[in-house]
């Protein structure tokens, strides 16, 4: 009886999620998208039996604040909930952007908590972009991620990443270098690369991973972008 009751509840939950999804699509279709909308509501039907939705709000303060939840559920053809398919993640983020004639800067902090699996992460980032000279721009970024996963070998991990990018606007050339340290030096990786704009939509990229180690690896690729 307990199993049957659980199945009925699961079926009812999936049916409710389906109805919510269909109602949201119908309601939002009547309103045009607005960039200044303070409500975050984005339901998605991933497949015939899989649904996801992001809901929350944003506040346009000096530090733009947003918070909400990511919800998801999947089922079999018989409307039985697939084990492990549920998603219920709470998230929040604050962001500050400063724009000046010489460049811009952005700072942000975010947190995510998986309420079903007990994992979570805290993310801090800072990025700057400014003009060094008439022919050279500079971009820098720093990122720190503190994660917790009770099922991982390392339940707590800290990853710090820093990147630098030099851009020559007149030639379409850019040089990049970034490094990442995990758990205070237990793991370290780095990459250096160069990118050259050949045509308006065609880029040539070359990179070397871990150039100071014996296991260094190089890669070259060409990217073509089409917009329609």
C-alpha positions, 0 to 999 in steps of 0.5 A: 500500500505504501508503494502504491501510495508513493506511485500515486503521489509521484504521478500526481507530482508529474501531472502537476508539473506538466500542467504548470509547464503548459500553463506557463507556456500559454501565459508567457506566449501572450506577453512579449519578452522584456529585458527589464522584467524582474520575474525570472520564469523559464519552463522548458520541456526537455523531452516528451517525459522530461521537464525543467523550469527556472524560476526566481526574481531579480532586483536592479540595485547597484549590486544587481541581485537575483535568486531562485530555483531550478526544478526538474523531473523526468518520467517513463512512458507510464508516468512513473518518476525516473529514480534520480531524475529530480532536480531542486537547486536553489541559487543566488547571485549578486553582480556589480558592473562599472563602466568608464570611458577607459574600460569596464569592471565586473564583480559577482558572487554566487551560491548554488545548493542542491537540496536533493543531493546535499552538495553546493558551491560558492563562486566569486569572480572579478573581471576587468577590461581596459585600454592600455594604448591605441593599439592594445587592450587588456582583459583580466579575470579571477575566479574562485570556486568553493565546492562541497559534495558529500559523495566525492572523494574530496568532499570539499574543494577550492579552485582558483583561476586567473586569466590574462588576455592581450588584444590587438584590435587593428590586427585581430590578434589576441594572446591568452594565458590562464592558470588554475590551482585546485585545493591549494596546490594539489592540482595545477594546470595552465594554458597559453594560446593565440587567436587570429581573426582571418575573416569576419567570421573565421578564426584560427586558434592555437593553444598549449596546455601545461606548457611547463610540464612533460605532458604538454599538449598542443591543439590547433583549430579553425572556427567559422561562425554563421549568424542568421 
